[in-house]
Amino acid sequence: MKKAISGIILLGSLAVLTSGCSLSKAKLVNTQELAISDINEIAINYQSDSVNVYESDSEKLRVEEYLLTDKENAKATIEEENKRLSITGGKRKSLWFTLNDNSHIDIYLPKDYHETLGIKMTSGSLKASESFELKEFSGVVNSGSLRLASIKADKIKLTSTSGSIKADKLLSDEAEIKSNSGSIKIDEVISQTLVGKVTSGSVKLTKVKGDVELTANSGSIKLGEAIGSAKLKATSGAIKASYTKVSGDISAEANSGSIKLEIPKDLNFDFSSKTNSGSIRTDFDDSLSKEDNQKTGTIGRDSEVSIETRATSGSIKVTRN
């Protein structure tokens, strides 16, 4: 009898927990509107919520918090000091049985705000599905993805510890993109300088213009419709880059993977290519000197830039388009 009663109690408890899981739904519990005409910097910091950023026609910044609780200590605290507005998410206990935690924060940013915006999150995704023009933009996500439509800023910094980074368009003077565990995919990026680094994941820039430095420790690098210069390094993965215009030196190094590079047909350049274990193929072999696993030479009358490729274990192919 005792076992039967214990079983009933256990099943009842599980039913309550399961019911709590399925019925848990975030609701709008906090709305705040803030005048930001004199604000030069907005800093947003949340621990475990997804953040969505929207453009607004209003002159005020609006914060909407959709949470599972309406307790005051769970809501954001807002502080203003020296023209800096700080929005910090409240403290909430995370219940292990809350499987349907769809809490999220919606930020409505006035379209006339063009100063600095920084968003930092511990666990959750960051999404900005509209176009924004700012002085500086930074998005930092420790565990979650970054999804951006179009960001124009003097400086752009995107960081993800565990999650992917995707953007439709980035325009800047200086851009820095880092992901420890996750891929980087940008449809179009125009930046005077771009530094990208992935510890575990691939890098894909469909259309890029500027001086680029990309490193992938465990993953591939792919550039398309590229204009500018590049320093590319893949520790374990292939490198593929297609340039329509070269304005500076290009170097590509793959420790364990192949290299495929396309450059303009009318480019004059100094060429150097070496592989420890693999072939080297070009469509200008007649102009090159060959020694062991190395090919060098000058293509054209007046050299404009240098093209250098190195592969430890993999083939190299360089062609003019």
C-alpha positions as a Markdown table, in Angstrom:
| # | Residue | x | y | z |
|---|---|---|---|---|
| 1 | Met | 0.0 | 0.0 | 0.0 |
| 2 | Lys | 2.8 | 2.4 | 0.9 |
| 3 | Lys | 4.5 | 1.7 | -2.5 |
| 4 | Ala | 1.2 | 2.4 | -4.3 |
| 5 | Ile | 0.7 | 5.7 | -2.4 |
| 6 | Ser | 4.3 | 6.7 | -3.1 |
| 7 | Gly | 3.8 | 5.9 | -6.8 |
| 8 | Ile | 0.6 | 8.0 | -6.9 |
| 9 | Ile | 2.4 | 10.9 | -5.2 |
| 10 | Leu | 5.3 | 10.7 | -7.6 |
| 11 | Leu | 3.0 | 10.5 | -10.7 |
| 12 | Gly | 1.1 | 13.5 | -9.3 |
| 13 | Ser | 4.2 | 15.5 | -8.8 |
| 14 | Leu | 5.4 | 14.7 | -12.3 |
| 15 | Ala | 2.1 | 15.7 | -13.7 |
| 16 | Val | 2.2 | 19.0 | -12.0 |
| 17 | Leu | 5.8 | 19.6 | -13.2 |
| 18 | Thr | 4.9 | 18.5 | -16.7 |
| 19 | Ser | 1.8 | 20.7 | -16.7 |
| 20 | Gly | 4.0 | 23.6 | -15.5 |
| 21 | Cys | 6.4 | 22.9 | -18.4 |
| 22 | Ser | 3.7 | 22.9 | -21.1 |
| 23 | Leu | 1.7 | 25.9 | -19.7 |
| 24 | Ser | 4.7 | 28.2 | -19.0 |
| 25 | Lys | 4.4 | 31.1 | -21.4 |
| 26 | Ala | 6.1 | 34.4 | -21.2 |
| 27 | Lys | 3.9 | 37.5 | -20.9 |
| 28 | Leu | 4.5 | 41.2 | -21.2 |
| 29 | Val | 5.2 | 42.2 | -17.6 |
| 30 | Asn | 7.2 | 45.4 | -18.0 |
| 31 | Thr | 7.2 | 48.3 | -20.5 |
| 32 | Gln | 9.4 | 51.4 | -20.2 |
| 33 | Glu | 9.8 | 54.4 | -22.5 |
| 34 | Leu | 12.9 | 56.5 | -22.2 |
| 35 | Ala | 13.9 | 59.8 | -23.7 |
| 36 | Ile | 17.4 | 59.4 | -25.3 |
| 37 | Ser | 17.9 | 62.7 | -27.2 |
| 38 | Asp | 20.9 | 63.5 | -25.0 |
| 39 | Ile | 22.2 | 59.9 | -24.8 |
| 40 | Asn | 25.6 | 59.1 | -26.5 |
| 41 | Glu | 25.7 | 55.4 | -25.5 |
| 42 | Ile | 23.2 | 52.7 | -24.8 |
| 43 | Ala | 24.4 | 49.6 | -23.0 |
| 44 | Ile | 22.1 | 46.6 | -22.8 |
| 45 | Asn | 23.0 | 43.6 | -20.6 |
| 46 | Tyr | 20.8 | 40.5 | -20.1 |
| 47 | Gln | 21.7 | 37.1 | -18.6 |
| 48 | Ser | 19.3 | 34.5 | -20.0 |
| 49 | Asp | 16.9 | 36.1 | -22.4 |
| 50 | Ser | 16.7 | 36.5 | -26.2 |
| 51 | Val | 16.9 | 40.1 | -27.3 |
| 52 | Asn | 15.2 | 41.5 | -30.4 |
| 53 | Val | 16.0 | 45.0 | -31.7 |
| 54 | Tyr | 13.5 | 46.9 | -33.8 |
| 55 | Glu | 13.5 | 50.4 | -35.4 |
| 56 | Ser | 10.9 | 52.8 | -34.1 |
| 57 | Asp | 9.4 | 56.1 | -35.4 |
| 58 | Ser | 9.1 | 57.3 | -31.8 |
| 59 | Glu | 11.6 | 59.7 | -30.2 |
| 60 | Lys | 11.8 | 57.5 | -27.2 |
| 61 | Leu | 13.5 | 54.2 | -26.6 |
| 62 | Arg | 11.0 | 51.5 | -25.6 |
| 63 | Val | 11.8 | 48.3 | -23.6 |
| 64 | Glu | 9.3 | 45.5 | -23.5 |
| 65 | Glu | 10.0 | 42.5 | -21.2 |
| 66 | Tyr | 8.2 | 39.2 | -21.8 |
| 67 | Leu | 8.9 | 37.1 | -18.8 |
| 68 | Leu | 7.5 | 34.1 | -16.9 |
| 69 | Thr | 7.2 | 36.2 | -13.7 |
| 70 | Asp | 6.1 | 39.7 | -12.8 |
| 71 | Lys | 8.2 | 40.0 | -9.7 |
| 72 | Glu | 9.9 | 43.4 | -9.5 |
| 73 | Asn | 13.4 | 42.0 | -9.0 |
| 74 | Ala | 13.0 | 40.1 | -12.3 |
| 75 | Lys | 12.5 | 43.3 | -14.2 |
| 76 | Ala | 15.3 | 45.4 | -15.7 |
| 77 | Thr | 17.0 | 48.2 | -13.9 |
| 78 | Ile | 17.7 | 51.4 | -15.9 |
| 79 | Glu | 20.4 | 53.9 | -15.0 |
| 80 | Glu | 21.6 | 57.1 | -16.7 |
| 81 | Glu | 25.0 | 58.6 | -16.0 |
| 82 | Asn | 27.2 | 60.9 | -18.1 |
| 83 | Lys | 24.9 | 60.6 | -21.2 |
| 84 | Arg | 25.2 | 56.8 | -20.9 |
| 85 | Leu | 22.0 | 54.7 | -20.6 |
| 86 | Ser | 22.4 | 51.3 | -19.0 |
| 87 | Ile | 19.7 | 48.6 | -19.2 |
| 88 | Thr | 20.4 | 45.6 | -17.1 |
| 89 | Gly | 18.1 | 42.5 | -16.9 |
| 90 | Gly | 16.8 | 41.5 | -13.5 |
| 91 | Lys | 17.7 | 38.4 | -11.5 |
| 92 | Arg | 15.5 | 35.3 | -11.9 |
| 93 | Lys | 15.8 | 31.7 | -10.8 |
| 94 | Ser | 15.9 | 29.2 | -13.6 |
| 95 | Leu | 13.7 | 26.2 | -12.9 |
| 96 | Trp | 14.9 | 22.9 | -14.4 |
| 97 | Phe | 11.4 | 21.8 | -15.3 |
| 98 | Thr | 10.5 | 25.0 | -17.2 |
| 99 | Leu | 11.0 | 23.6 | -20.7 |
| 100 | Asn | 9.0 | 26.3 | -22.5 |
| 101 | Asp | 10.9 | 29.4 | -21.3 |
| 102 | Asn | 10.2 | 31.7 | -24.2 |
| 103 | Ser | 11.0 | 34.8 | -22.3 |
| 104 | His | 12.4 | 37.6 | -24.5 |
| 105 | Ile | 13.1 | 41.3 | -24.6 |
| 106 | Asp | 12.0 | 43.6 | -27.4 |
| 107 | Ile | 14.0 | 46.8 | -27.8 |
| 108 | Tyr | 12.5 | 49.6 | -30.0 |
| 109 | Leu | 15.3 | 52.0 | -31.0 |
| 110 | Pro | 14.4 | 55.4 | -32.4 |
| 111 | Lys | 15.4 | 55.6 | -36.0 |
| 112 | Asp | 17.0 | 59.0 | -35.3 |
| 113 | Tyr | 19.5 | 57.5 | -32.8 |
| 114 | His | 22.9 | 57.2 | -34.4 |
| 115 | Glu | 25.3 | 57.0 | -31.5 |
| 116 | Thr | 26.8 | 53.9 | -29.7 |
| 117 | Leu | 24.8 | 50.8 | -29.1 |
| 118 | Gly | 26.2 | 47.8 | -27.2 |
| 119 | Ile | 24.3 | 44.6 | -26.3 |
| 120 | Lys | 25.8 | 41.8 | -24.1 |
| 121 | Met | 24.1 | 38.6 | -23.3 |
| 122 | Thr | 25.1 | 35.5 | -21.3 |
| 123 | Ser | 22.6 | 33.0 | -22.7 |
| 124 | Gly | 20.2 | 33.8 | -25.5 |
| 125 | Ser | 20.1 | 34.9 | -29.1 |
| 126 | Leu | 20.4 | 38.5 | -30.4 |
| 127 | Lys | 18.4 | 39.5 | -33.4 |
| 128 | Ala | 18.2 | 42.8 | -35.3 |
| 129 | Ser | 16.1 | 42.3 | -38.4 |
| 130 | Glu | 16.1 | 45.9 | -39.5 |
| 131 | Ser | 18.7 | 48.4 | -40.8 |
| 132 | Phe | 20.6 | 50.6 | -38.3 |
| 133 | Glu | 23.1 | 53.4 | -38.7 |
| 134 | Leu | 25.2 | 54.0 | -35.6 |
| 135 | Lys | 28.5 | 55.4 | -34.5 |
| 136 | Glu | 29.6 | 52.2 | -32.9 |
| 137 | Phe | 27.9 | 48.8 | -32.5 |
| 138 | Ser | 28.9 | 45.8 | -30.5 |
| 139 | Gly | 27.1 | 42.5 | -30.0 |
| 140 | Val | 28.4 | 40.0 | -27.5 |
| 141 | Val | 26.7 | 36.6 | -26.9 |
| 142 | Asn | 28.2 | 34.0 | -24.7 |
| 143 | Ser | 25.9 | 31.2 | -25.5 |
| 144 | Gly | 23.6 | 31.9 | -28.4 |
| 145 | Ser | 23.4 | 33.1 | -32.0 |
| 146 | Leu | 23.7 | 36.6 | -33.5 |
| 147 | Arg | 21.4 | 37.5 | -36.4 |
| 148 | Leu | 21.7 | 40.9 | -38.0 |
| 149 | Ala | 20.1 | 42.5 | -41.1 |
| 150 | Ser | 22.1 | 45.6 | -41.9 |
| 151 | Ile | 24.4 | 47.6 | -39.6 |
| 152 | Lys | 26.3 | 50.7 | -40.7 |
| 153 | Ala | 28.8 | 52.0 | -38.1 |
| 154 | Asp | 32.3 | 53.4 | -37.8 |
| 155 | Lys | 33.2 | 50.4 | -35.7 |
| 156 | Ile | 31.5 | 47.1 | -35.5 |
| 157 | Lys | 32.4 | 44.3 | -33.1 |
| 158 | Leu | 30.6 | 40.9 | -33.0 |
| 159 | Thr | 31.5 | 38.2 | -30.6 |
| 160 | Ser | 30.0 | 34.8 | -29.9 |
| 161 | Thr | 31.5 | 32.3 | -27.5 |
| 162 | Ser | 29.2 | 29.4 | -28.5 |
| 163 | Gly | 27.0 | 30.1 | -31.5 |
| 164 | Ser | 26.9 | 31.3 | -35.1 |
| 165 | Ile | 27.1 | 34.8 | -36.4 |
| 166 | Lys | 25.0 | 35.8 | -39.5 |
| 167 | Ala | 24.5 | 39.2 | -41.1 |
| 168 | Asp | 23.0 | 40.4 | -44.4 |
| 169 | Lys | 25.2 | 43.5 | -44.7 |
| 170 | Leu | 27.9 | 45.3 | -42.6 |
| 171 | Leu | 29.3 | 48.7 | -43.5 |
| 172 | Ser | 32.1 | 50.1 | -41.4 |
| 173 | Asp | 35.6 | 51.6 | -41.2 |
| 174 | Glu | 36.7 | 48.9 | -38.7 |
| 175 | Ala | 35.0 | 45.6 | -38.1 |
| 176 | Glu | 35.9 | 42.7 | -35.8 |
| 177 | Ile | 34.1 | 39.4 | -35.8 |
| 178 | Lys | 35.0 | 36.5 | -33.5 |
| 179 | Ser | 33.3 | 33.1 | -32.8 |
| 180 | Asn | 34.8 | 30.5 | -30.5 |
| 181 | Ser | 32.4 | 27.7 | -31.5 |
| 182 | Gly | 30.2 | 28.5 | -34.5 |
| 183 | Ser | 30.3 | 29.7 | -38.0 |
| 184 | Ile | 30.5 | 33.2 | -39.4 |
| 185 | Lys | 28.4 | 34.0 | -42.5 |
| 186 | Ile | 28.1 | 37.6 | -43.9 |
| 187 | Asp | 26.3 | 38.1 | -47.2 |
| 188 | Glu | 28.0 | 41.5 | -47.8 |
| 189 | Val | 30.6 | 43.4 | -45.9 |
| 190 | Ile | 32.3 | 46.6 | -46.8 |
| 191 | Ser | 35.0 | 47.7 | -44.3 |
| 192 | Gln | 38.3 | 49.4 | -44.5 |
| 193 | Thr | 39.7 | 46.7 | -42.2 |
| 194 | Leu | 38.0 | 43.5 | -41.2 |
| 195 | Val | 39.4 | 41.0 | -38.7 |
| 196 | Gly | 37.6 | 37.7 | -38.3 |
| 197 | Lys | 38.5 | 34.7 | -36.2 |
| 198 | Val | 36.8 | 31.4 | -35.6 |
| 199 | Thr | 38.2 | 28.7 | -33.2 |
| 200 | Ser | 35.8 | 26.0 | -34.4 |
| 201 | Gly | 33.7 | 26.7 | -37.4 |
| 202 | Ser | 33.8 | 28.1 | -40.9 |
| 203 | Val | 33.9 | 31.6 | -42.3 |
| 204 | Lys | 31.9 | 32.6 | -45.4 |
| 205 | Leu | 31.8 | 36.1 | -46.8 |
| 206 | Thr | 29.7 | 36.1 | -50.0 |
| 207 | Lys | 30.7 | 39.6 | -51.0 |
| 208 | Val | 33.5 | 41.5 | -49.4 |
| 209 | Lys | 35.4 | 44.8 | -49.9 |
| 210 | Gly | 38.3 | 45.9 | -47.8 |
| 211 | Asp | 41.5 | 44.8 | -46.2 |
| 212 | Val | 40.7 | 41.4 | -44.7 |
| 213 | Glu | 42.4 | 39.2 | -42.1 |
| 214 | Leu | 40.7 | 35.9 | -41.4 |
| 215 | Thr | 41.7 | 33.0 | -39.3 |
| 216 | Ala | 39.9 | 29.6 | -38.9 |
| 217 | Asn | 41.5 | 27.1 | -36.5 |
| 218 | Ser | 39.1 | 24.3 | -37.3 |
| 219 | Gly | 37.1 | 25.1 | -40.4 |
| 220 | Ser | 37.1 | 26.5 | -43.9 |
| 221 | Ile | 37.4 | 30.1 | -45.3 |
| 222 | Lys | 35.4 | 31.2 | -48.3 |
| 223 | Leu | 35.4 | 34.6 | -49.9 |
| 224 | Gly | 33.3 | 35.6 | -53.0 |
| 225 | Glu | 33.2 | 38.7 | -55.2 |
| 226 | Ala | 36.1 | 40.1 | -53.1 |
| 227 | Ile | 37.8 | 43.5 | -53.6 |
| 228 | Gly | 40.9 | 44.5 | -51.6 |
| 229 | Ser | 43.7 | 42.6 | -49.9 |
| 230 | Ala | 43.7 | 39.6 | -47.6 |
| 231 | Lys | 45.6 | 37.6 | -45.1 |
| 232 | Leu | 43.9 | 34.2 | -44.8 |
| 233 | Lys | 44.9 | 31.3 | -42.5 |
| 234 | Ala | 43.2 | 28.0 | -41.9 |
| 235 | Thr | 44.7 | 25.5 | -39.5 |
| 236 | Ser | 42.4 | 22.6 | -40.4 |
| 237 | Gly | 40.2 | 23.4 | -43.5 |
| 238 | Ala | 40.2 | 24.7 | -47.0 |
| 239 | Ile | 40.6 | 28.2 | -48.3 |
| 240 | Lys | 38.6 | 29.4 | -51.3 |
| 241 | Ala | 38.7 | 33.0 | -52.5 |
| 242 | Ser | 37.6 | 34.8 | -55.6 |
| 243 | Tyr | 38.8 | 38.3 | -56.2 |
| 244 | Thr | 37.4 | 40.7 | -58.8 |
| 245 | Lys | 39.9 | 43.5 | -57.9 |
| 246 | Val | 43.1 | 43.3 | -55.9 |
| 247 | Ser | 44.3 | 46.5 | -54.2 |
| 248 | Gly | 46.9 | 44.9 | -51.9 |
| 249 | Asp | 48.9 | 41.8 | -51.1 |
| 250 | Ile | 47.1 | 38.5 | -50.7 |
| 251 | Ser | 48.5 | 35.6 | -48.6 |
| 252 | Ala | 46.7 | 32.3 | -48.0 |
| 253 | Glu | 48.0 | 29.6 | -45.7 |
| 254 | Ala | 46.4 | 26.2 | -45.0 |
| 255 | Asn | 48.0 | 23.7 | -42.7 |
| 256 | Ser | 45.7 | 20.9 | -43.5 |
| 257 | Gly | 43.5 | 21.7 | -46.5 |
| 258 | Ser | 43.6 | 22.9 | -50.1 |
| 259 | Ile | 43.8 | 26.5 | -51.4 |
| 260 | Lys | 41.9 | 27.7 | -54.4 |
| 261 | Leu | 42.4 | 31.3 | -55.5 |
| 262 | Glu | 40.9 | 33.3 | -58.4 |
| 263 | Ile | 42.4 | 36.7 | -59.3 |
| 264 | Pro | 41.8 | 39.3 | -62.1 |
| 265 | Lys | 43.3 | 38.5 | -65.5 |
| 266 | Asp | 44.9 | 41.9 | -65.9 |
| 267 | Leu | 46.7 | 41.9 | -62.5 |
| 268 | Asn | 50.4 | 42.4 | -62.4 |
| 269 | Phe | 51.9 | 40.6 | -59.4 |
| 270 | Asp | 54.8 | 38.8 | -57.7 |
| 271 | Phe | 53.9 | 35.1 | -57.1 |
| 272 | Ser | 55.1 | 32.6 | -54.6 |
| 273 | Ser | 53.6 | 29.2 | -53.9 |
| 274 | Lys | 54.7 | 26.3 | -51.8 |
| 275 | Thr | 53.3 | 23.0 | -50.6 |
| 276 | Asn | 54.8 | 20.3 | -48.6 |
| 277 | Ser | 52.5 | 17.5 | -49.7 |
| 278 | Gly | 50.3 | 18.3 | -52.7 |
| 279 | Ser | 50.3 | 19.8 | -56.2 |
| 280 | Ile | 50.5 | 23.5 | -57.4 |
| 281 | Arg | 48.5 | 24.4 | -60.4 |
| 282 | Thr | 48.2 | 27.8 | -62.2 |
| 283 | Asp | 47.2 | 29.0 | -65.6 |
| 284 | Phe | 50.4 | 31.0 | -65.9 |
| 285 | Asp | 52.9 | 28.2 | -65.3 |
| 286 | Asp | 55.0 | 29.3 | -68.3 |
| 287 | Ser | 56.0 | 32.4 | -66.4 |
| 288 | Leu | 57.1 | 30.7 | -63.2 |
| 289 | Ser | 60.3 | 29.1 | -62.0 |
| 290 | Lys | 59.9 | 25.7 | -60.4 |
| 291 | Glu | 62.0 | 24.1 | -57.7 |
| 292 | Asp | 60.9 | 21.1 | -55.7 |
| 293 | Asn | 57.4 | 21.9 | -54.3 |
| 294 | Gln | 57.7 | 25.6 | -54.9 |
| 295 | Lys | 56.8 | 28.0 | -57.8 |
| 296 | Thr | 57.8 | 31.6 | -58.0 |
| 297 | Gly | 57.7 | 34.4 | -60.6 |
| 298 | Thr | 56.5 | 37.8 | -61.7 |
| 299 | Ile | 53.4 | 38.2 | -63.8 |
| 300 | Gly | 53.2 | 41.3 | -65.9 |
| 301 | Arg | 55.7 | 44.1 | -66.5 |
| 302 | Asp | 55.3 | 46.2 | -63.4 |
| 303 | Ser | 54.4 | 44.2 | -60.2 |
| 304 | Glu | 51.6 | 45.8 | -58.2 |
| 305 | Val | 51.1 | 43.4 | -55.4 |
| 306 | Ser | 52.3 | 40.0 | -54.1 |
| 307 | Ile | 50.3 | 36.8 | -54.1 |
| 308 | Glu | 51.6 | 34.1 | -51.7 |
| 309 | Thr | 50.1 | 30.7 | -51.0 |
| 310 | Arg | 51.3 | 28.0 | -48.6 |
| 311 | Ala | 49.9 | 24.6 | -48.0 |
| 312 | Thr | 51.4 | 22.1 | -45.5 |
| 313 | Ser | 49.1 | 19.2 | -46.6 |
| 314 | Gly | 46.9 | 19.9 | -49.5 |
| 315 | Ser | 46.9 | 21.2 | -53.1 |
| 316 | Ile | 47.1 | 24.8 | -54.4 |
| 317 | Lys | 45.3 | 26.2 | -57.4 |
| 318 | Val | 45.6 | 29.8 | -58.6 |
| 319 | Thr | 43.8 | 31.0 | -61.7 |
| 320 | Arg | 43.0 | 34.3 | -63.4 |
| 321 | Asn | 39.4 | 35.1 | -64.2 |
